[in-house]
Amino acid sequence: MKILLVNNHHFVLGGAERYYLSLGELLKKHGNGVAYFSTHDSRNVPTFWSKYFIDKVSTQGRNLKNLYKVLSGIIYSLEAKKNIGKLLDEFKPDIVHLNNIYFRISPSIIFEIKKRNIPIVETVHDYHPISPNVNLYHDGAVCEITKGGKYYKAVLHKCVKDSYLISFLVAASFYLHDYWKIYQNKIDLFISPSRFLRKKLVDYGLKDSKIIYLPNFTEIGKFHKAQARNKNTYVLFFGVLLKHKGLSELLGAAGLLPEVTFKLVGDGPEEKNLKRLSQKLRLKNVDFLGRLDDTKLRKVISQSLFCIVPSLWYENMPYSILEAFSLGKPVIAARIGGIPEVVKNGRNGLLFEAGNNGELAEKIKLLWTKRKLFGILSNNALADVKRKYGQEEYYKKIMKIYKKEVGR
């Protein structure tokens, strides 16, 4: 089968990109033809299909050319539509599998795909089909004020990048996309990695019959072989440094546990603020390691005692949890969104109330000091990821979905 995979970024930025690139490798491993459509970036994984990628879009530039690109990426990109048309004519895919396309590629490509009667499935990584605020998080709290198609409220509250202008443009695009019925009629099937996300999509008006639950997968063998013998002297967070990831709360917990060493891997918009907060709190037990490549990241994970996911937003199904489990690392995570579907309290990790750094500190201290409990959770974490989230089982399920949609 020939599958076209589409995503805003063609390098590992976060979980969506990890899924998109890993899926491509998995499909090729089984002899399928795979093409990619994305945006140009110096960090991209090399691919023959980059000749059709569109220019990178930045929200930072203020010149007219860049503002036009931003507007196109939000509402309707003529460049993306033109380029994917050429790709479709050359590659002739049986099916197109979308991931994140908002704010960069735009839904314009969907019209070009459907013009050729090619089925479209989309793996939903956040809440972009139903809300201008794709994380349903704003101003330090979960935010669902646009529910019921009240997108104008996103403008009043500056829900997108804390900007009236960008919030207005995104809200306007949602009214237009609703008019075109892009998500209602033009996507043949949505794939939801968590039951929590699936329920939200239905609650906001998407058809129940068009959404299938299918959890993410991870490359178990690859990660398990990376384990190392070590003293396990620290706890770890790895991911993009964003406000809704709960990292200020994590630093607050670190301040209550001077005997525990914390390491944070990743970069992002909050990096400077977090480092300033660490200095303000005079934390001697926190190290910022920056962004690491896959090999170094696996080594850092394998040498940790356990990992922490302190999110404040409705997480879908964090890839960081699966990667930690794949190395036999328990996870202490916030009890929010789809996280409790993966992290089972007392079995493969521990859960705490989102935003409660006192309870987080208690759970960290418990797992830091009770090595017998750590051993039990560690064994269960590895067993669970092998049993539930293996790539070969995922391949069978995703191919079944593809064949069903192609055969309609």
Residue pairs with C-beta under 8 A, 6 or more apart in sequence:
1 32
1 33
1 94
1 95
1 399
1 402
1 403
1 406
2 32
2 33
2 34
2 35
2 91
2 92
2 93
2 94
2 95
3 27
3 32
3 33
3 34
3 35
3 93
3 94
3 95
3 96
3 97
3 402
4 34
4 35
4 36
4 37
4 87
4 88
4 91
4 93
4 95
4 96
4 97
5 20
5 23
5 24
5 34
5 35
5 36
5 37
5 97
5 99
6 36
6 37
6 38
6 84
6 96
6 97
6 98
6 99
6 101
6 105
6 109
7 16
7 17
7 20
7 36
7 38
7 98
7 99
7 100
7 101
8 38
8 39
8 99
8 100
8 101
8 102
8 103
8 104
8 105
9 16
9 17
9 38
9 39
9 41
9 44
9 100
10 17
10 21
10 36
10 38
10 39
10 41
10 44
10 45
10 47
10 50
10 53
11 17
11 21
11 41
11 43
11 44
11 45
12 18
12 21
12 294
13 240
14 239
14 240
14 319
15 125
15 216
15 316
15 317
15 318
15 319
15 320
16 99
16 100
16 125
16 126
18 319
19 99
19 123
19 125
19 216
19 319
20 99
21 45
22 217
22 218
22 219
22 391
23 97
23 398
24 34
24 36
26 217
26 391
26 394
26 395
27 34
27 395
28 34
30 395
30 399
33 91
33 93
35 49
35 87
35 91
35 93
36 47
36 49
36 50
37 49
37 52
37 53
37 83
37 84
37 87
37 105
37 109
38 44
38 50
38 53
38 105
39 53
39 54
39 55
39 56
39 57
39 104
39 105
40 50
40 53
40 54
40 55
40 56
41 56
44 50
44 53
49 87
49 91
52 83
52 84
52 86
52 87
53 83
54 77
54 79
54 80
54 83
54 104
54 105
55 69
55 79
57 66
57 69
57 70
57 73
57 103
57 104
58 66
58 69
58 70
59 70
59 103
59 161
59 166
61 67
70 103
70 166
70 169
71 169
72 78
72 79
72 80
72 106
73 103
73 104
73 105
73 106
74 102
74 103
74 106
74 166
74 169
74 170
74 173
75 106
75 169
75 172
75 173
75 176
76 106
76 107
76 108
76 176
77 104
77 105
77 106
77 108
77 109
78 108
80 105
80 106
80 108
80 109
81 108
81 109
81 111
81 112
84 109
84 112
84 113
85 112
88 112
88 113
88 116
88 118
93 118
94 118
94 119
94 402
94 406
95 118
95 119
95 120
95 121
95 402
95 405
95 406
96 113
96 118
96 119
96 120
96 121
97 120
97 121
97 122
97 123
97 402
98 110
98 120
98 121
98 122
98 123
98 187
99 122
99 123
99 125
100 125
100 126
100 128
101 107
101 109
102 128
102 134
103 170
107 177
107 180
107 182
110 120
110 182
110 186
110 187
111 186
113 120
114 120
114 186
119 188
119 189
119 405
119 406
119 408
120 186
120 187
120 188
120 189
121 187
121 188
121 189
121 190
121 191
121 401
121 402
121 405
122 129
122 187
122 189
122 190
122 191
123 190
123 191
123 193
124 190
124 191
124 192
124 193
124 197
124 201
124 316
125 193
125 316
126 134
126 135
126 316
127 133
127 134
127 135
127 136
127 197
127 200
127 314
128 134
129 183
129 187
129 190
129 201
129 206
130 183
130 200
130 201
130 204
130 205
130 206
131 144
131 146
131 147
131 154
131 204
132 146
132 151
132 154
132 159
132 160
132 167
132 170
132 171
132 173
132 174
133 143
133 146
133 154
133 159
133 160
135 244
135 313
135 314
136 142
136 143
136 144
136 200
136 313
136 314
137 143
137 243
137 244
137 312
137 313
137 314
138 157
138 158
138 159
139 157
140 243
140 312
141 312
142 312
142 313
142 314
143 157
143 159
145 153
145 154
145 157
145 159
146 153
146 154
146 159
146 171
147 203
147 204
149 178
149 205
151 171
151 174
151 175
152 171
153 159
154 160
154 167
154 170
154 171
155 164
155 167
155 168
155 171
157 167
158 164
158 167
159 167
160 166
160 167
160 170
160 171
161 167
177 183
178 184
180 186
183 206
184 205
184 206
184 207
187 210
188 210
188 405
188 408
189 210
189 211
189 212
189 401
189 405
190 201
190 206
190 210
190 211
190 212
191 211
191 212
191 214
191 401
192 198
192 201
192 211
192 212
192 213
192 214
192 316
193 213
193 214
193 215
193 216
193 316
193 317
193 338
194 213
194 215
194 316
194 317
194 337
194 338
194 341
195 213
195 338
195 341
196 314
196 316
196 337
196 338
196 341
197 314
197 316
197 317
197 337
197 338
198 211
198 213
200 314
201 211
202 208
202 211
212 401
214 394
214 397
214 398
214 401
215 317
215 341
215 342
215 388
215 389
216 317
216 319
216 322
216 389
216 394
217 322
217 389
217 390
217 391
217 393
217 394
218 319
218 322
218 323
218 325
218 326
218 385
218 389
218 390
218 391
219 326
219 391
220 326
220 385
220 386
220 389
220 390
220 391
222 326
223 298
223 301
223 323
223 326
223 327
224 326
224 327
224 328
224 382
226 298
226 299
226 301
226 302
226 327
227 302
227 327
227 328
228 299
228 302
228 303
230 302
230 303
232 303
232 304
232 305
233 261
233 303
233 305
234 260
234 261
234 262
234 263
234 287
234 303
234 304
234 305
235 260
235 261
235 262
235 263
235 304
235 305
235 306
235 307
235 308
235 332
235 364
235 368
236 262
236 263
236 264
236 265
236 300
236 301
236 304
236 306
236 307
236 308
236 329
237 245
237 247
237 250
237 262
237 263
237 264
237 265
237 266
237 307
237 308
237 309
237 310
238 264
238 265
238 266
238 292
238 297
238 300
238 301
238 307
238 320
238 323
239 245
239 265
239 266
239 309
239 318
239 320
240 266
240 267
240 268
241 247
241 264
241 266
241 267
241 268
241 269
241 270
241 271
241 274
242 268
242 269
242 270
243 269
243 270
243 312
244 311
244 312
244 313
245 270
245 310
245 311
245 312
245 313
246 310
246 311
246 312
246 334
246 354
246 355
247 264
247 270
247 274
247 310
248 273
248 274
248 277
249 310
249 312
249 355
249 356
249 357
249 360
250 262
250 264
250 308
250 310
250 357
250 360
251 274
251 277
251 278
251 281
251 283
251 286
252 281
252 357
253 310
253 357
253 358
253 360
253 361
253 364
254 260
254 262
254 281
254 283
254 285
254 286
255 281
255 283
256 357
256 358
256 361
257 285
257 361
257 364
257 365
257 368
258 284
258 285
259 285
259 368
260 285
260 364
260 365
260 368
261 285
261 286
261 287
262 285
262 286
262 287
263 286
263 287
263 289
263 300
263 304
264 274
264 286
264 287
264 288
264 289
265 289
265 290
265 291
265 292
265 297
265 300
266 290
266 291
267 290
267 291
271 288
274 288
275 288
278 286
278 288
289 300
292 300
298 327
301 307
301 323
301 324
301 327
301 329
302 327
302 329
304 329
305 329
305 367
305 368
305 374
306 324
306 329
306 330
306 331
306 332
306 349
306 367
306 374
306 377
306 378
307 320
307 321
307 324
307 329
307 330
307 331
307 332
308 331
308 332
308 333
308 360
308 364
309 315
309 318
309 320
309 321
309 331
309 332
309 333
309 334
309 339
309 343
310 333
310 334
310 354
310 360
311 318
311 333
311 334
311 336
311 337
311 339
311 354
312 334
312 336
312 354
312 355
313 336
313 337
314 336
314 337
314 338
315 334
315 336
315 337
315 338
315 339
316 337
316 338
317 338
317 341
317 342
318 333
318 339
318 342
320 331
321 331
321 333
321 339
321 342
321 343
321 349
322 342
322 385
322 389
324 330
324 331
324 381
325 331
325 348
325 381
325 382
325 384
325 385
325 389
326 382
326 385
327 382
328 378
328 379
328 381
328 382
329 378
329 381
330 348
330 349
330 350
330 367
330 374
330 377
330 378
330 380
330 381
331 343
331 348
331 349
331 381
332 349
332 350
332 351
332 352
332 360
332 363
332 364
332 367
333 339
333 343
333 349
333 350
333 351
333 352
334 351
334 352
334 353
334 354
334 355
335 345
335 351
335 352
335 353
335 354
336 354
339 351
340 351
343 349
343 350
343 351
344 380
344 384
345 351
346 377
347 377
347 380
347 384
348 377
348 380
348 381
348 384
349 377
349 381
350 363
350 366
350 367
350 377
351 363
352 359
352 360
352 362
352 363
353 359
366 373
367 373
367 374
367 377
